[in-house]
Amino acid sequence: MQWAAIFYKHDVRITEGIDHLNFYNNELNKYERILPCKVSCALCGTLIADEGRNMWLAFPSLFNFEGVSKVPIKFKPTCHIFYGMRVIDINDDLPKWSGHKNQSPKFD
């Protein structure tokens, strides 16, 4: 299970530290920025994000929301996807999709 925030690439900017990132393409088994690819910290190896052709999937648990005492609204979960593959039930009021959001049946 993971908490992920998905953004359109045109809304994401890396302002510094790109030289401290590693890129890995699973399909070609190459450590290059060939999309889609995994993005990790070159210093410690922590997985930071998945970079796609149009989207950027990042892990908010790694973000530092400076000056904010709680997670901003835009980063709060809005649904559960691939809920049919869950290991445990999640008891909240968020919609639960069997696959991708709006493209698969919902759980009641």
GUPA-701830 format. One line per 10 residues: number of its first residue (from 1); their letters; for each residue x, y, z of N, C-alpha, C. Coordinates in nm, 2 decimals. Layout:
BEGIN
NUM	a	X/Y/Z/X/Y/Z/X/Y/Z ~ ...
***
This chain:
BEGIN
1	mqwaaifykh	0.09/-0.12/0.00/0.00/0.00/0.00/0.09/0.12/0.00 ~ 0.05/0.22/-0.08/0.13/0.35/-0.08/0.04/0.47/-0.09 ~ 0.08/0.58/-0.04/0.01/0.70/-0.06/0.09/0.78/-0.17 ~ 0.02/0.81/-0.27/0.08/0.87/-0.39/0.00/0.99/-0.43 ~ 0.06/1.09/-0.48/0.00/1.21/-0.54/0.04/1.21/-0.69 ~ -0.06/1.22/-0.77/-0.04/1.22/-0.92/-0.06/1.36/-0.98 ~ 0.04/1.40/-1.05/0.03/1.54/-1.11/0.06/1.53/-1.26 ~ 0.00/1.63/-1.33/0.04/1.64/-1.47/0.19/1.70/-1.47 ~ 0.27/1.65/-1.56/0.41/1.69/-1.56/0.43/1.84/-1.58 ~ 0.34/1.91/-1.65/0.35/2.05/-1.67/0.33/2.13/-1.54
11	dvritegidh	0.28/2.06/-1.43/0.26/2.13/-1.30/0.37/2.10/-1.20 ~ 0.47/2.02/-1.24/0.58/1.98/-1.15/0.71/2.05/-1.20 ~ 0.78/2.10/-1.10/0.91/2.17/-1.13/1.01/2.12/-1.03 ~ 1.13/2.07/-1.07/1.24/2.04/-0.99/1.33/2.16/-0.99 ~ 1.34/2.23/-0.88/1.41/2.36/-0.88/1.56/2.34/-0.84 ~ 1.59/2.24/-0.77/1.73/2.21/-0.74/1.75/2.07/-0.70 ~ 1.87/2.02/-0.71/1.91/1.89/-0.67/1.89/1.78/-0.77 ~ 1.87/1.81/-0.90/1.85/1.71/-1.00/1.97/1.62/-1.01 ~ 2.09/1.68/-0.98/2.21/1.60/-0.99/2.22/1.50/-0.88 ~ 2.13/1.50/-0.78/2.12/1.40/-0.68/2.01/1.30/-0.70
21	lnfynnelnk	1.96/1.29/-0.83/1.86/1.19/-0.86/1.91/1.08/-0.95 ~ 1.86/0.96/-0.93/1.89/0.85/-1.02/1.76/0.82/-1.10 ~ 1.77/0.78/-1.22/1.65/0.74/-1.30/1.67/0.60/-1.35 ~ 1.57/0.52/-1.35/1.58/0.38/-1.39/1.45/0.34/-1.47 ~ 1.48/0.29/-1.59/1.37/0.24/-1.67/1.36/0.09/-1.66 ~ 1.25/0.04/-1.60/1.23/-0.10/-1.58/1.23/-0.19/-1.71 ~ 1.16/-0.14/-1.81/1.15/-0.21/-1.94/1.28/-0.24/-2.00 ~ 1.37/-0.15/-2.00/1.50/-0.16/-2.06/1.61/-0.20/-1.97 ~ 1.58/-0.20/-1.84/1.68/-0.23/-1.73/1.80/-0.14/-1.74 ~ 1.77/-0.01/-1.76/1.88/0.09/-1.78/1.86/0.20/-1.68
31	yerilpckvs	1.97/0.24/-1.62/1.97/0.36/-1.53/1.99/0.48/-1.61 ~ 1.88/0.52/-1.68/1.88/0.64/-1.77/1.74/0.70/-1.76 ~ 1.73/0.82/-1.79/1.60/0.89/-1.79/1.52/0.86/-1.92 ~ 1.48/0.74/-1.93/1.40/0.70/-2.05/1.26/0.67/-1.99 ~ 1.17/0.75/-2.04/1.03/0.74/-1.98/0.95/0.62/-2.03 ~ 0.87/0.56/-1.94/0.85/0.60/-1.80/0.97/0.54/-1.72 ~ 1.00/0.61/-1.60/1.11/0.56/-1.52/1.08/0.59/-1.37 ~ 1.16/0.52/-1.29/1.16/0.54/-1.15/1.26/0.65/-1.11 ~ 1.23/0.73/-1.01/1.32/0.83/-0.97/1.36/0.81/-0.82 ~ 1.49/0.80/-0.80/1.53/0.78/-0.66/1.64/0.87/-0.62
41	calcgtliad	1.67/0.88/-0.49/1.78/0.96/-0.44/1.91/0.89/-0.47 ~ 2.00/0.96/-0.53/2.13/0.91/-0.57/2.22/0.89/-0.44 ~ 2.19/0.95/-0.33/2.27/0.94/-0.21/2.23/0.83/-0.13 ~ 2.09/0.80/-0.11/2.05/0.70/-0.02/1.97/0.59/-0.09 ~ 1.92/0.61/-0.21/1.85/0.51/-0.28/1.70/0.51/-0.26 ~ 1.65/0.60/-0.18/1.50/0.61/-0.15/1.43/0.64/-0.28 ~ 1.32/0.56/-0.30/1.24/0.59/-0.42/1.16/0.71/-0.39 ~ 1.16/0.81/-0.48/1.09/0.94/-0.47/0.97/0.95/-0.55 ~ 0.97/0.90/-0.67/0.86/0.92/-0.77/0.87/0.82/-0.88 ~ 0.76/0.82/-0.96/0.76/0.76/-1.09/0.74/0.87/-1.19
51	egrnmwlafp	0.82/0.88/-1.29/0.80/0.98/-1.40/0.75/0.91/-1.52 ~ 0.63/0.95/-1.56/0.57/0.90/-1.69/0.59/1.00/-1.80 ~ 0.52/0.96/-1.91/0.53/1.05/-2.03/0.45/1.18/-2.01 ~ 0.34/1.17/-1.93/0.26/1.29/-1.91/0.23/1.32/-1.76 ~ 0.26/1.22/-1.68/0.23/1.23/-1.53/0.35/1.21/-1.45 ~ 0.34/1.26/-1.33/0.44/1.25/-1.22/0.37/1.19/-1.10 ~ 0.42/1.08/-1.05/0.36/1.02/-0.93/0.46/1.03/-0.82 ~ 0.43/1.11/-0.72/0.52/1.13/-0.61/0.46/1.08/-0.48 ~ 0.55/1.06/-0.38/0.51/1.01/-0.25/0.51/1.12/-0.14 ~ 0.39/1.18/-0.11/0.38/1.29/-0.02/0.44/1.27/0.12
61	slfnfegvsk	0.46/1.14/0.16/0.52/1.12/0.29/0.67/1.16/0.29 ~ 0.72/1.19/0.17/0.86/1.24/0.16/0.87/1.39/0.15 ~ 0.76/1.46/0.14/0.75/1.60/0.12/0.77/1.67/0.26 ~ 0.84/1.79/0.25/0.85/1.87/0.36/0.76/2.00/0.34 ~ 0.64/2.00/0.40/0.55/2.11/0.38/0.59/2.22/0.49 ~ 0.69/2.29/0.45/0.74/2.39/0.55/0.63/2.49/0.59 ~ 0.63/2.52/0.72/0.54/2.62/0.77/0.40/2.57/0.78 ~ 0.37/2.44/0.75/0.24/2.39/0.75/0.23/2.28/0.86 ~ 0.13/2.29/0.94/0.12/2.20/1.05/0.06/2.06/1.02 ~ -0.01/2.06/0.90/-0.07/1.94/0.86/-0.07/1.93/0.70
71	vpikfkptch	-0.10/1.82/0.65/-0.09/1.80/0.50/-0.19/1.89/0.43 ~ -0.15/1.96/0.33/-0.24/2.05/0.26/-0.35/1.97/0.19 ~ -0.47/2.03/0.18/-0.59/1.97/0.12/-0.56/1.90/-0.01 ~ -0.48/1.97/-0.10/-0.45/1.91/-0.23/-0.37/1.78/-0.23 ~ -0.31/1.75/-0.11/-0.23/1.63/-0.10/-0.31/1.52/-0.02 ~ -0.42/1.55/0.03/-0.50/1.45/0.10/-0.56/1.35/0.00 ~ -0.56/1.22/0.04/-0.61/1.12/-0.05/-0.76/1.14/-0.09 ~ -0.79/1.11/-0.21/-0.93/1.13/-0.26/-1.00/1.00/-0.29 ~ -0.92/0.89/-0.30/-0.98/0.76/-0.33/-0.88/0.65/-0.31 ~ -0.92/0.53/-0.32/-0.84/0.41/-0.32/-0.85/0.35/-0.46
81	ifygmrvidi	-0.73/0.32/-0.52/-0.74/0.25/-0.65/-0.68/0.11/-0.63 ~ -0.72/0.02/-0.72/-0.68/-0.12/-0.71/-0.72/-0.19/-0.58 ~ -0.83/-0.14/-0.53/-0.88/-0.19/-0.40/-0.91/-0.34/-0.40 ~ -0.94/-0.40/-0.51/-0.96/-0.54/-0.52/-0.84/-0.62/-0.48 ~ -0.72/-0.56/-0.49/-0.60/-0.63/-0.46/-0.55/-0.61/-0.31 ~ -0.64/-0.54/-0.23/-0.60/-0.51/-0.09/-0.57/-0.63/-0.01 ~ -0.49/-0.61/0.09/-0.46/-0.71/0.19/-0.54/-0.69/0.32 ~ -0.57/-0.56/0.34/-0.66/-0.53/0.46/-0.77/-0.43/0.41 ~ -0.88/-0.43/0.48/-0.99/-0.33/0.45/-0.95/-0.20/0.51 ~ -0.98/-0.09/0.44/-0.96/0.04/0.48/-1.10/0.10/0.51
91	nddlpkwsgh	-1.12/0.14/0.64/-1.25/0.19/0.68/-1.25/0.34/0.68 ~ -1.28/0.40/0.57/-1.30/0.54/0.56/-1.41/0.57/0.46 ~ -1.44/0.70/0.43/-1.55/0.73/0.34/-1.50/0.76/0.20 ~ -1.38/0.73/0.17/-1.33/0.75/0.03/-1.38/0.65/-0.06 ~ -1.40/0.69/-0.19/-1.44/0.59/-0.29/-1.33/0.49/-0.31 ~ -1.37/0.36/-0.34/-1.28/0.25/-0.36/-1.30/0.19/-0.49 ~ -1.20/0.20/-0.58/-1.21/0.15/-0.72/-1.14/0.01/-0.73 ~ -1.19/-0.08/-0.81/-1.13/-0.21/-0.83/-1.00/-0.19/-0.91 ~ -0.99/-0.09/-0.99/-0.88/-0.06/-1.08/-0.85/0.08/-1.07 ~ -0.83/0.14/-1.19/-0.81/0.29/-1.20/-0.94/0.37/-1.17
101	knqspkfd	-0.92/0.48/-1.11/-1.03/0.57/-1.08/-1.11/0.61/-1.21 ~ -1.24/0.60/-1.20/-1.34/0.63/-1.30/-1.33/0.54/-1.42 ~ -1.24/0.43/-1.42/-1.23/0.34/-1.53/-1.25/0.20/-1.49 ~ -1.31/0.18/-1.37/-1.33/0.04/-1.32/-1.45/0.04/-1.22 ~ -1.50/-0.07/-1.19/-1.61/-0.08/-1.09/-1.57/-0.03/-0.96 ~ -1.66/0.04/-0.88/-1.64/0.08/-0.75/-1.69/-0.03/-0.65 ~ -1.63/-0.03/-0.53/-1.67/-0.11/-0.42/-1.77/-0.03/-0.34 ~ -1.87/-0.10/-0.29/-1.97/-0.02/-0.20/-1.93/-0.02/-0.06
***
